[in-house]
């Protein structure tokens, strides 16, 4: 009853709606090379804006340290802006500016551990990164757009302190990272100065400004701290902000108690309306489009973006290969929040929804959450990433899980981390070797598909032997593994429930479990701690990897499916192109009375991946003859 009440009253949107709001189209076409020859220490950014012309002129004074014996070149990034000059201690420096790379020739070279400053003077019309839209000027950088309006080092591995001043016409209200420390009136313009006292990743450097912002204020009291909370929206949206962000103090308290104190407690937290596609967790400021269709209950996205202040801002993924350390963790925090707000059943219900979304939308061919070809793939990076944490929690236990999460945050606070850092923390705290878990769930693709059968033998009046047969029937193409996992097995009798754990690690494995009461049912992972598909089969039933039920034809652009069994069934048909783009997705009802099916979509001859869940996955070269499966 409680679960039904929660979802009827609060009306959390479907996973499909969430995907449309948070998923970003970004196919990875780059290679990351972390420069280990220098360390950026501090950015001093000065920007002059002409809103009517969408023009920016600026200066970035960059303080950095040499990490090599003789640093001759500082490699920065800047794109589609004009460089006027570069100075070091007032002396012009030579530079090479090509495409998006700005190489500053240091004269003289910088010795090991010495620091210096360069000033880059630039101007232009930003093409991305900084936007002039709907009466708002705002930045939206992730992953590589900061260099379109600021000269900086455009990878998440290096963090720096930040001072930023913005000169803009009088009448504009403004917010940026950290705290506003000054405002200086100059004729018809005003200079706002902000300081971010905590190290910040480059893609999180932002500001937003509009003449129409109003501030719906709140506060977060925690111990001796009384931190301001700002909600900058248009006047007509003030009641909306009061309603949808009403539990933000509670969330801040919950995550502070669960992990560490809010990382920027001496500054602020803010929601800022910006006409972006969804929401973005900039440091101390979440930019969110309050006019987007978040559903009646916004808590899922408010919790997601807030938790990024810990997972993404306090500790940032060191490379974009490790993006799941940001997005998978924030997705998992959605479920944690609903556990806090609505109880443990709500947590499991929410996780069930995320895991089912992944299973329904797993790409084909599948790819891992580590180093994904699509950086912000909602099913893989967000939802499978959250599912990995859900499973890891069950493998190591609650107390160790949350202790390890705190240790991870403490160890890499105001810095960056990779997946191996996270694994090593969990191994250290738990005392376990967890490579097997990370290898199969993080570095390899896919998910297990279990089939199981069982019976029992009566040994005596008070002793029964349960014979459990478990099969893993997933297609192991594309490096999908056979999974090693602890599986909860509940054996039900009329009076009792016997709970056991079996460690399954083979394609076919048999287990014997002894109980003292006559079994009447057996439940396989009843609390759904494993990201999986599962089906109970009769003892003499042929398991799925022997089934051969379909023949697929291609003729004059049409795909025809022939079905060869007399049992009705429902299967999900998905067709992907070679880039992984989903071209067709529909549930089909098969029965013996209708053995031929024609898809209502035309296809050109070419290479396609066809997924008929849960029965087949095949790579097909479609041409004018039939293919057999």
Secondary structure, DSSP 8 states (H G I E B T S, - for coil): -HHHHHHHHT----HHHHHHHH----B---------SEEEEEEEEEEEEETTTTEEEEEEEEEEEE-SSEEEEEEEE--S-EEEEEEETTEE--EEEETTEEEEEEEEEEETT-EEEEEEEEEE--SSSEEEETTEEEE--TTT-GGGTS-B--STT-EEEEEEEEEEETT-EEEESSEEEEEEEETTEEEEEEEEEEEEEGGG--EEEETTEEEEEEEEEETTEEEEEEEEEEGGGHHHHHHHTTTHHHHHHHHHHHSSS-TTTTSEEEEEE--SSSEEEETTEEEE-TTS---S--HHHHHHHHHTTTBTTTEEESSGGGTHHHHHHHHHHHHHHHHHHH-HHHHHHHHHHHHHHHHHH--SS---STT-SBTT-IIIIIIIHHHHHHHHHHHH-HHHHHHHHHHHHHHTTTEEE-HHHHHHHHHHHH-S--HHHHIIIIIS---EEEEEEEEEEEEETTEEEEEEEEEE----GGG-----EEEEEEEE-SS-EEEEEEEE-SSEEEEEEEESS---EEEESTT--S-EEEEE--TTS--GGG---EEEEEETTEEEEEE--SS-EEEEEEEE-TT--EEEEEEEEEBTTB-EEE-SS---SEEEEEEEETTEEEEEEE-SSEEE-
